[in-house]
Amino acid sequence: MRVGFLARFEARPGKEAEIEPGLKGTLAAVQQLPATTAWFGFRLGPSIFGTLDLFLDEAGRLAHRQARWSRIQEIASQLFVEGSLVIEEVDVLLAKLPEC
């Protein structure tokens, strides 16, 4: 894992309960993208959520963006507070993961 996306967003009031099932659906979709080497969905507070997507290289990150970007925008308009979705590109400097 060398590069990734870190996304953070706030659920619209009353939509918080829909986020976790939505993240589970996202995980199922991401599992079909071989370039996505690791994916995490997380909660930072009652209405703040995020995802971390990791890839071996820039080509993997680009493939993920092309496969998922339109779906993310669609979900954001329905479930997230307007303007709360922030997606940043990250470079992984260090990692500790279990050996497989």
C-alpha angles and dihedrals in degrees: 000000000000108000138024153150125262112198128186128182144162121234117234111253108279093017097085093101091057095057100073094051087046091053090051089054090049090052090053090051093045091052086066091059107082093193090063101087098178135010132184131186116197146172123226099181143338093303104009118096139164149177135221117204119188132196138178094235147356091272090060092048090050092049090052092049092051093048098044111024099090091047091051091053091049092051092045093057091053105038111019131076106257111268094008097107110099119176119186131184112235134193114216110227100173136006141178115203133160115266115249 
